[in-house]
Amino acid sequence: MKVEDFDMFCTLLKQRSGLVLTKDKAYLLESRLMPVARKWNLKGLDELAQVVRTRKDEELLRDITEAMTTNESSFFRDQKPFDQFKAVVLPALLATRQNKKHIRIWSAACSSGQEAYSLAMVLNEEGARLAGWRIEIIGTDLSSEMVAKAKAGVYTQFEVQRGLPITYLVKYFNQMGDKWQLKDEFRSRAQFREYNLLSDLSPLGQFDVIFCRNVLIYFDQPTKTKVLEAMAKMLPPDGVLYLGGAETVLGITEKFKPMDGQRGLYTLSGVPAKV
Ligand SMILES: C[S@@+](CC[C@H](N)C(=O)[O-])C[C@H]1O[C@@H](n2cnc3c(N)ncnc32)[C@H](O)[C@@H]1O
């Protein structure tokens, strides 16, 4: 790929999704953009770059941006965050939200929905304890393809084998040929919509818990700061932010501080942690 084309794609991706690509990742551009070139009947990446420059077609730019996202996810990914949710975060929310009996949880950059549905399963396992509570789980992602997949709730054998206890597979899914679909009544426990983390996040409203895992790693430091500081405004004083295992707020923003003894969990700075 020509250097000027690589630079042009990098600028485009940084603006549209926050993704920062270094030169050693040029192979990723080539492997992921070739299918886009084929879809648009273009001979290769030279021609793709030329069409991007001349036509500025929104649908094409979208295809390029989505093709470059890494959508890796799994049910109960890393397990510990879900154990912490059940043992630490949820009991505190149930105690402090007793009057309004309403909890909002955001799976930001939810990919194909496994994180949101894993939370729905944890909550469902609470049974009668949550009777009368309204619990909203909202998953958002930049990728329209991933959002459609999350809404459909259909997963391959490989996807359900990763992290999902067999008892949950039997309880929450129906087999459809060689795939598995979440049962209808359960699928409605989570809502999904397209949303770019670089845009104004305030229309999404306030949340009690935000899961923002394994997406900030793709952004540069100013973008991480911007996203985290916007999220800080969307949490109440006792709200909780989850980051991925390779992510931190340290050196990025002062708005959050790590929760004592709870790796990967953060609360707003200056607020004594109740959870
Ligand atoms: C590696 S997945 C993480 C999925 C899930 N949070 C997890 O930890 O399993 C990263 C997701 O971030 C999404 N993403 C990347 N940039 C984004 C942006 N600017 N706004 C919203 N989603 C974005 C991608 O489409 C992808 O689905």
PDBQT file of the ligand as one rigid body, heavy atoms in Angstrom, charges set to zero:
ROOT
HETATM    1  C1  LIG A 301     -13.102  -5.851  21.114  1.00  0.00    +0.000 C 
HETATM    2  S1  LIG A 301     -14.797  -5.414  21.037  1.00  0.00    +0.000 S 
HETATM    3  C2  LIG A 301     -15.220  -5.384  22.740  1.00  0.00    +0.000 C 
HETATM    4  C3  LIG A 301     -16.583  -5.950  22.999  1.00  0.00    +0.000 C 
HETATM    5  C4  LIG A 301     -16.983  -6.067  24.465  1.00  0.00    +0.000 C 
HETATM    6  N1  LIG A 301     -16.987  -4.773  25.125  1.00  0.00    +0.000 N 
HETATM    7  C5  LIG A 301     -16.076  -7.013  25.195  1.00  0.00    +0.000 C 
HETATM    8  O1  LIG A 301     -15.265  -6.572  26.008  1.00  0.00    +0.000 OA
HETATM    9  O2  LIG A 301     -16.157  -8.220  24.947  1.00  0.00    +0.000 OA
HETATM   10  C6  LIG A 301     -14.643  -3.684  20.622  1.00  0.00    +0.000 C 
HETATM   11  C7  LIG A 301     -15.934  -3.100  20.057  1.00  0.00    +0.000 C 
HETATM   12  O3  LIG A 301     -15.806  -1.684  20.048  1.00  0.00    +0.000 OA
HETATM   13  C8  LIG A 301     -16.527  -1.176  18.940  1.00  0.00    +0.000 C 
HETATM   14  N2  LIG A 301     -16.054   0.185  18.676  1.00  0.00    +0.000 N 
HETATM   15  C9  LIG A 301     -14.868   0.572  18.185  1.00  0.00    +0.000 A 
HETATM   16  N3  LIG A 301     -14.809   1.911  18.085  1.00  0.00    +0.000 NA
HETATM   17  C10 LIG A 301     -16.002   2.367  18.541  1.00  0.00    +0.000 A 
HETATM   18  C11 LIG A 301     -16.554   3.663  18.676  1.00  0.00    +0.000 A 
HETATM   19  N4  LIG A 301     -15.873   4.765  18.335  1.00  0.00    +0.000 N 
HETATM   20  N5  LIG A 301     -17.807   3.768  19.161  1.00  0.00    +0.000 NA
HETATM   21  C12 LIG A 301     -18.518   2.672  19.513  1.00  0.00    +0.000 A 
HETATM   22  N6  LIG A 301     -18.043   1.419  19.394  1.00  0.00    +0.000 NA
HETATM   23  C13 LIG A 301     -16.794   1.272  18.911  1.00  0.00    +0.000 A 
HETATM   24  C14 LIG A 301     -16.237  -2.172  17.839  1.00  0.00    +0.000 C 
HETATM   25  O4  LIG A 301     -17.202  -2.128  16.805  1.00  0.00    +0.000 OA
HETATM   26  C15 LIG A 301     -16.228  -3.498  18.606  1.00  0.00    +0.000 C 
HETATM   27  O5  LIG A 301     -17.455  -4.158  18.509  1.00  0.00    +0.000 OA
ENDROOT
TORSDOF 0
